[in-house]
Structures are given as structure tokens and as C-alpha cells.
């Protein structure tokens, strides 16, 4: 991203800032997320593309040599943990090098995993609220 650019208003504007080859990757990541969570809402958060559904699902951002994918994902089976370990960077965030194939299948699995977590958390919160109301 160029220095001192205005914050993008939407994901299309964010993607348009990058060279064509990077745009292709960003568009494919976006479509992968959309397929994994079609009900999710697109937004810009922390000045980067984000998807939300019952809370934040995932964020992604382009850098000079990699695509960052956030937030860190804990849990999952051993294969899932091993697959994402190949791409873990600082603080558990994932880094997909621009000069290597992007693991779109892994991205899809992460989005579905995060969606499941968000829905379970929302359901548990709803259950707590119903119990609290019943006790009042």
C-alpha cells in the first residue's frame, strides 16, 4: 500500500490500490470467503477488508511480499493445526507469500471454522440472555 493514502471506503476500493497480480489474489480470497460464508457482511475495519457475521469472522490485507490473514485461529483437529502452522507468522496471524500458491482451501476451512465459533458464541449468549430474563 502506498504511504499516506486515504482509507478505502469498501473492499473494491482497497483492492484497486494494488498491482494487477495482487488484485487477482485479493479478489480470489474475497470470493473464497464469500463462498464459505455467503451471509457474511463485507466491511472495512482497521483500514483493511473484513467480513462479519455474529461478530468478526476474518480480515485480510496485502503487503509488499505477502497477504496477511487474521485473526489467529486456535483449535481444530491436528490436520487443521498442521495446515495453518505452515503459514503462521507473528502472533499466530497467517502470512501467504505472494511468490507462492495461496492456500484457498485452507482459507475456506478457516472461515467455516470461525463462522461455527461465532454462531456457537451467539447462541450461548442468547441462551444466557433468555435465562437471565426468565429469572427476572
N, C-alpha and C positions, 0 to 999 in steps of 0.2 A: 504494500500500500504506500502511496506517495505521502510524504510528510505534509502536514497542515491541510489535509483535505477536510471538507465538511462531512459531517456524519451522514451516512446513507439513510435515506428515508424508508427504504424497503430492500428486500433481498435482491431484486433485479438491479437496483442502483449499486448495491455493494458488488455484485458480480461483474458489472460493467467496468469497474475500475481496473481490472486485471487483464493481462495479455490473453489472447485467444486460447492458447493451450490450457492456461489455468482456468479460464472461464468454462471450458468444456468439462473439466474435472469438477468444478464447483456446481455446475448445472446437474451433473450426474449424481453428485452427493445429495443435492436437493431433491431430485426425483427419487432416489433411493429412500430417503427419509419419508417423502410423501407416500410412497407405496407401502412402507412399513407402518405408517400411522396416518392414514388418509384423513382422519378427523382433526388432526393437529393444526393449530393455528401458526402461521408464519409471522415472525416479527423481527425487529432488530433490538437486541438487548446487549448492553456493554459495547455498543457500536459494531456488533457482529451479528450474522444471521442466527436466529434461534427458532426453535419450534416448541410450542407449549400445548399441553393437554392435561388438565388437572395438576398443573404445576409445570415447571420447566422440564422438557424432555432432553434436548441436546442443543448444542451450539457448534458452529464450525467457523473457521477463519483461515484465510490464506496469508502465508508469509513468504519470504523470499525463496526458501528452499523446501517448505513443507506446508501441509494443511494441518491445522490443529483441530482436534475434535474433543469436545468437553460435554459434561463434567466427567470426572473419573467414575468408573463403574466398578463397584465392589460386588462380590457374589457371583453366582453362576456355577456351572459344573466345571470340572477340570479342563475339558477341551476348550470351553469358552475362555477360561482364565489363561490358558496357554496361547490361544489365538490372539488375544488382546495384548498379552505380555510382549509380543514381538514389536509392538508399536508404542509401548508406554514411554513417556517422556517424564519431565519433572512433574511432581505431584500426582502422578498417575494419569495425567492427561495423555491423549493419544496424539502421535505425530505420524503423518503419512508423507513420506518423502516424495517430492514432485518428480524425481527421476526413477521412481519405482512404481509398479502397479498399485493402485489404490484398492484396498480390500472392501469392495462394496457389499459383499455378502456379510462380512463382519459388521459393517455399519448398520445394515438391516437388522442383524441379530441384537445389536446394542440398543437400537431404537425400540424394538419389540420388548426387550428386557426392561428398559426404562419405563415404557408405557405400562407394562404389567405392574411395576413398582408403584407408579403414580396412581393407577387405578385402585390398587390394594390400599394405599395410604388414604386416598379419598374415601373409600368405602369404610375403612376403620374410623376415620374421623367422623363420617356421617353416623356411624353406629354409636360412637361416643356421644355425639350431639343428641341423638334420639334418646339414649339412656338418661342423659342429663335432663332433658325436657320431661321425660316420664317421671323422674324423681321430684321435679319441682312442684 
